[in-house]
Amino acid sequence: MVTGLVLVRLMAGKETKTLSDIRKTTGVSHVTAVFGRWDLVLDIETQDIATLSNVIVRDIRAIPGVLSTESLITTAI
């Protein structure tokens, strides 16, 4: 199991639809709204790093209203 955090910046005026689409994305286990430079923090869980990358690049970044992302792969310590 590979987990990661994805910071997401949203387009103004499209937040509701974009958030709905993000929540439906396979691999997204939790969504937190935040204030500041980023609008959302997503918890992602997948079987391997390649799948995690695909979820971010092919799925999340392709959602209309997602302006940018920053990915942080997490590990237990």
DSSP file (Angstrom, degrees, kcal/mol; ACC not computed):
  #  RESIDUE AA STRUCTURE BP1 BP2  ACC     N-H-->O    O-->H-N    N-H-->O    O-->H-N    TCO  KAPPA ALPHA  PHI   PSI    X-CA   Y-CA   Z-CA
    1    1 A M              0   0    0      0, 0.0     2,-0.4     0, 0.0    46,-0.2   0.000 360.0 360.0 360.0 131.7    0.0    0.0    0.0
    2    2 A V  E     -A   46   0A   0     44,-3.1    44,-2.7    46,-0.1     2,-0.3  -0.959 360.0-170.0-117.2 135.4    1.3    3.4   -1.0
    3    3 A T  E     +AB  45  74A   0     71,-0.6    71,-2.4    -2,-0.4     2,-0.3  -0.902   8.0 170.2-124.4 155.7   -0.2    6.6    0.4
    4    4 A G  E     -AB  44  73A   0     40,-2.0    40,-2.8    -2,-0.3     2,-0.4  -0.986  28.8-127.0-155.7 162.8    0.2   10.2   -0.4
    5    5 A L  E     -AB  43  72A   0     67,-3.2    67,-3.1    -2,-0.3     2,-0.5  -0.946  21.1-161.8-111.7 136.6   -1.1   13.7    0.1
    6    6 A V  E     -AB  42  71A   0     36,-2.2    36,-2.7    -2,-0.4     2,-0.4  -0.976   6.6-151.7-123.0 120.2   -2.0   15.8   -2.8
    7    7 A L  E     -AB  41  70A   0     63,-3.2    63,-1.8    -2,-0.5     2,-0.4  -0.761  20.4-163.7 -87.9 132.4   -2.4   19.6   -2.4
    8    8 A V  E     -AB  40  69A   0     32,-2.5    31,-2.7    -2,-0.4    32,-1.9  -0.963  17.0-157.9-127.5 133.8   -4.9   21.0   -4.9
    9    9 A R  E     - B   0  68A   0     59,-2.6    58,-2.7    -2,-0.4    59,-1.3  -0.937  22.4-152.7-105.6 130.3   -5.5   24.6   -6.1
   10   10 A L  E     - B   0  66A   0     -2,-0.5     2,-0.4    56,-0.2    56,-0.2  -0.682  17.9-109.4-105.5 155.8   -9.1   25.1   -7.5
   11   11 A M    >   -     0   0    0     54,-2.6     3,-1.8    -2,-0.2     4,-0.2  -0.672  44.4-105.9 -79.8 132.1  -10.5   27.5  -10.1
   12   12 A A  T 3  S+     0   0    0     -2,-0.4    -1,-0.1     1,-0.2    53,-0.0  -0.332 103.0  21.1 -60.0 135.8  -12.7   30.1   -8.5
   13   13 A G  T 3  S+     0   0    0     -3,-0.0    -1,-0.2    -2,-0.0     3,-0.1   0.261 112.9  71.4  91.4 -11.2  -16.4   29.5   -9.2
   14   14 A K    <>  +     0   0    0     -3,-1.8     4,-2.4    51,-0.1     5,-0.3   0.219  60.1 111.4-117.1  12.6  -16.1   25.8  -10.0
   15   15 A E  H  > S+     0   0    0      1,-0.2     4,-2.9    -4,-0.2     5,-0.2   0.884  73.8  51.4 -58.9 -44.9  -15.3   24.5   -6.5
   16   16 A T  H  > S+     0   0    0      2,-0.2     4,-2.0     1,-0.2    -1,-0.2   0.937 115.6  39.1 -62.9 -49.9  -18.6   22.6   -5.9
   17   17 A K  H  > S+     0   0    0      2,-0.2     4,-2.3     1,-0.2    -1,-0.2   0.905 117.3  50.6 -66.7 -42.1  -18.5   20.6   -9.1
   18   18 A T  H  X S+     0   0    0     -4,-2.4     4,-2.5     1,-0.2    -2,-0.2   0.924 110.2  49.4 -63.0 -44.5  -14.8   20.0   -8.9
   19   19 A L  H  X S+     0   0    0     -4,-2.9     4,-2.4    -5,-0.3    -1,-0.2   0.905 109.7  52.1 -61.3 -42.0  -15.0   18.8   -5.3
   20   20 A S  H  X S+     0   0    0     -4,-2.0     4,-1.1    -5,-0.2    -1,-0.2   0.921 111.3  46.8 -59.8 -45.1  -17.8   16.4   -6.2
   21   21 A D  H  < S+     0   0    0     -4,-2.3     4,-0.4     1,-0.2     3,-0.3   0.883 110.9  52.0 -66.0 -39.0  -15.7   14.9   -9.0
   22   22 A I  H >< S+     0   0    0     -4,-2.5     3,-1.5     1,-0.2    -2,-0.2   0.920 105.7  54.5 -63.3 -43.4  -12.6   14.6   -6.8
   23   23 A R  H 3< S+     0   0    0     -4,-2.4    -1,-0.2     1,-0.3    -2,-0.2   0.788 105.8  53.7 -61.9 -27.2  -14.5   12.8   -4.1
   24   24 A K  T 3< S+     0   0    0     -4,-1.1     2,-0.3    -3,-0.3    -1,-0.3   0.550  83.0 114.0 -82.7  -8.6  -15.7   10.2   -6.8
   25   25 A T  S X  S-     0   0    0     -3,-1.5     3,-1.9    -4,-0.4     2,-0.1  -0.484  74.4-117.5 -72.6 125.5  -12.1    9.5   -7.9
   26   26 A T  T 3  S+     0   0    0     -2,-0.3     3,-0.1     1,-0.2    -1,-0.1  -0.413 100.9  29.8 -61.0 130.2  -10.9    6.0   -7.1
   27   27 A G  T 3  S+     0   0    0      1,-0.3    18,-2.7    -2,-0.1     2,-0.8   0.079  86.3 116.2 104.7 -21.8   -8.0    6.1   -4.6
   28   28 A V  E <   +C   44   0A   0     -3,-1.9    -1,-0.3    16,-0.2    16,-0.2  -0.725  34.0 171.2 -81.7 113.2   -9.1    9.3   -2.9
   29   29 A S  E     +     0   0A   0     14,-2.7     2,-0.3    -2,-0.8    -1,-0.2   0.711  62.0   9.5 -97.1 -23.3   -9.8    8.3    0.7
   30   30 A H  E     -C   43   0A   0     13,-1.2    13,-2.9     2,-0.0     2,-0.4  -0.980  56.9-157.7-158.6 143.6  -10.3   11.7    2.3
   31   31 A V  E     -C   42   0A   0     -2,-0.3     2,-0.4    11,-0.2    11,-0.2  -0.992   9.6-173.0-126.7 130.5  -10.6   15.3    1.3
   32   32 A T  E     -C   41   0A   0      9,-2.3     9,-2.5    -2,-0.4     2,-0.4  -0.988  17.3-140.3-123.8 128.1   -9.9   18.3    3.6
   33   33 A A  E     +C   40   0A   0     -2,-0.4     2,-0.3     7,-0.2     7,-0.3  -0.703  28.9 179.2 -83.5 137.1  -10.6   21.9    2.7
   34   34 A V        -     0   0    0      5,-2.4     2,-0.3    -2,-0.4    -2,-0.0  -0.891  24.1-124.8-134.2 163.7   -7.9   24.3    3.8
   35   35 A F        +     0   0    0     -2,-0.3     2,-0.4     2,-0.0     3,-0.2  -0.843  68.5  44.3-108.3 148.4   -7.2   28.0    3.6
   36   36 A G  S    S-     0   0    0     -2,-0.3    -2,-0.1     1,-0.2     0, 0.0  -0.932 113.6 -14.3 125.3-148.0   -4.1   29.6    2.1
   37   37 A R  S    S+     0   0    0     -2,-0.4     2,-0.3   -28,-0.0    -1,-0.2   0.820 128.8  48.2 -63.5 -33.3   -2.1   28.8   -1.0
   38   38 A W        -     0   0    0     -3,-0.2   -29,-0.2     1,-0.1     3,-0.1  -0.755  63.4-158.6-108.8 155.6   -3.9   25.5   -1.5
   39   39 A D  S    S+     0   0    0    -31,-2.7    -5,-2.4    -2,-0.3     2,-0.3   0.747  73.7  23.0-102.3 -32.4   -7.6   24.8   -1.4
   40   40 A L  E     -AC   8  33A   0    -32,-1.9   -32,-2.5    -7,-0.3     2,-0.4  -0.960  53.5-153.9-136.3 151.9   -7.7   21.1   -0.7
   41   41 A V  E     -AC   7  32A   0     -9,-2.5    -9,-2.3    -2,-0.3     2,-0.4  -0.993  22.0-161.7-121.7 121.7   -5.6   18.3    0.8
   42   42 A L  E     -AC   6  31A   0    -36,-2.7   -36,-2.2    -2,-0.4     2,-0.6  -0.856  11.8-146.1-105.0 136.3   -6.4   14.9   -0.6
   43   43 A D  E     -AC   5  30A   0    -13,-2.9   -14,-2.7    -2,-0.4   -13,-1.2  -0.901  22.7-166.9 -95.0 125.7   -5.4   11.6    1.1
   44   44 A I  E     -AC   4  28A   0    -40,-2.8   -40,-2.0    -2,-0.6     2,-0.4  -0.936  10.2-174.4-117.0 136.3   -4.7    9.0   -1.6
   45   45 A E  E     +A    3   0A   0    -18,-2.7     2,-0.3    -2,-0.4   -42,-0.2  -0.988  16.4 154.3-131.3 123.8   -4.3    5.3   -1.1
   46   46 A T  E     -A    2   0A   0    -44,-2.7   -44,-3.1    -2,-0.4     3,-0.1  -0.866  51.4-108.5-139.2 173.8   -3.2    2.9   -3.9
   47   47 A Q  S    S-     0   0    0     -2,-0.3     2,-0.3   -46,-0.2   -44,-0.1   0.823  94.5  -1.1 -75.0 -31.7   -1.5   -0.5   -4.3
   48   48 A D  S  > S-     0   0    0    -46,-0.1     4,-2.1   -47,-0.1     5,-0.1  -0.938  76.1 -96.5-153.7 171.8    1.7    0.9   -5.8
   49   49 A I  H  > S+     0   0    0     -2,-0.3     4,-2.4     1,-0.2     5,-0.2   0.839 118.0  56.5 -65.7 -35.0    3.6    4.1   -6.8
   50   50 A A  H  > S+     0   0    0      2,-0.2     4,-2.1     1,-0.2    -1,-0.2   0.912 109.1  46.2 -64.4 -41.7    2.6    3.7  -10.5
   51   51 A T  H  > S+     0   0    0      2,-0.2     4,-2.5     1,-0.2    -2,-0.2   0.898 110.8  53.0 -67.3 -40.3   -1.1    3.6   -9.6
   52   52 A L  H  X S+     0   0    0     -4,-2.1     4,-2.0     1,-0.2    -2,-0.2   0.928 109.5  49.1 -58.7 -45.8   -0.7    6.6   -7.3
   53   53 A S  H  X S+     0   0    0     -4,-2.4     4,-3.0     1,-0.2     5,-0.3   0.901 110.6  50.5 -61.0 -42.5    1.0    8.5  -10.1
   54   54 A N  H  X>S+     0   0    0     -4,-2.1     4,-1.9     1,-0.2     5,-1.2   0.894 107.3  53.2 -64.1 -40.7   -1.8    7.6  -12.5
   55   55 A V  I  X>S+     0   0    0     -4,-2.5     5,-2.8     3,-0.2     4,-0.6   0.922 116.3  40.0 -60.1 -43.4   -4.5    8.7  -10.1
   56   56 A I  I  <>S+     0   0    0     -4,-2.0     5,-2.3     3,-0.2    -2,-0.2   0.962 125.1  33.4 -71.4 -51.9   -2.9   12.1   -9.7
   57   57 A V  I  <5S+     0   0    0     -4,-3.0    -3,-0.2    -5,-0.2    -2,-0.2   0.943 129.7  29.2 -75.2 -49.4   -1.8   12.7  -13.3
   58   58 A R  I  <5S+     0   0    0     -4,-1.9    -3,-0.2    -5,-0.3    -1,-0.1   0.833 132.5  26.0 -83.6 -32.6   -4.6   11.1  -15.3
   59   59 A D  I  <<S+     0   0    0     -5,-1.2     4,-0.5    -4,-0.6     3,-0.2   0.926 124.9  33.7 -98.5 -61.8   -7.5   11.4  -13.0
   60   60 A I  I > <S+     0   0    0     -5,-2.8     3,-1.5     1,-0.2    -3,-0.2   0.937 119.8  47.6 -67.6 -48.2   -7.2   14.4  -10.6
   61   61 A R  T 3 <S+     0   0    0     -5,-2.3    -1,-0.2     1,-0.3    -4,-0.1   0.729 107.7  59.1 -66.4 -20.0   -5.3   16.8  -12.9
   62   62 A A  T 3  S+     0   0    0     -3,-0.2    -1,-0.3    -6,-0.2    -2,-0.2   0.572  79.6 107.1 -84.2 -10.0   -7.8   16.1  -15.7
   63   63 A I  S X  S-     0   0    0     -3,-1.5     3,-2.0    -4,-0.5     2,-0.1  -0.550  81.2-113.0 -72.8 126.6  -10.8   17.2  -13.6
   64   64 A P  T 3  S+     0   0    0      0, 0.0   -43,-0.1     0, 0.0     3,-0.1  -0.378 103.3  33.7 -58.5 131.7  -12.1   20.6  -14.8
   65   65 A G  T 3  S+     0   0    0      1,-0.3   -54,-2.6    -4,-0.1     2,-0.7   0.228  83.5 118.6 104.0 -12.5  -11.5   23.2  -12.2
   66   66 A V  E <   +B   10   0A   0     -3,-2.0    -1,-0.3   -56,-0.2   -56,-0.2  -0.794  35.6 177.3 -86.1 115.7   -8.2   21.8  -10.9
   67   67 A L  E     -     0   0A   0    -58,-2.7     2,-0.3    -2,-0.7    -1,-0.2   0.888  59.6 -17.7 -85.9 -43.4   -5.6   24.4  -11.5
   68   68 A S  E     -B    9   0A   0    -59,-1.3   -59,-2.6     2,-0.0    -1,-0.3  -0.990  54.5-155.8-160.5 161.0   -2.5   22.8  -10.0
   69   69 A T  E     -B    8   0A   0     -2,-0.3     2,-0.4   -61,-0.2   -61,-0.2  -0.949   5.3-160.4-137.8 158.4   -1.4   20.0   -7.6
   70   70 A E  E     -B    7   0A   0    -63,-1.8   -63,-3.2    -2,-0.3     2,-0.4  -0.977  20.1-148.9-138.1 129.4    1.6   19.2   -5.5
   71   71 A S  E     -B    6   0A   0     -2,-0.4     2,-0.5   -65,-0.2   -65,-0.2  -0.809  13.2-173.2-108.4 138.8    2.1   15.6   -4.4
   72   72 A L  E     -B    5   0A   0    -67,-3.1   -67,-3.2    -2,-0.4     2,-0.4  -0.963  15.7-147.9-129.4 112.6    3.7   14.3   -1.2
   73   73 A I  E     -B    4   0A   0     -2,-0.5   -69,-0.3   -69,-0.2     2,-0.2  -0.666  21.7-148.5 -81.4 132.3    4.3   10.6   -0.9
   74   74 A T  E     -B    3   0A   0    -71,-2.4   -71,-0.6    -2,-0.4     2,-0.3  -0.656  15.9-173.1-104.9 157.7    4.0    9.5    2.7
   75   75 A T        -     0   0    0     -2,-0.2     2,-0.2   -73,-0.1   -73,-0.0  -0.994  29.1-109.9-145.3 146.4    5.7    6.8    4.7
   76   76 A A              0   0    0     -2,-0.3     0, 0.0     1,-0.1     0, 0.0  -0.559 360.0 360.0 -75.7 139.2    5.2    5.4    8.2
   77   77 A I              0   0    0     -2,-0.2    -1,-0.1     0, 0.0     0, 0.0   0.344 360.0 360.0-128.9 360.0    7.9    6.2   10.7
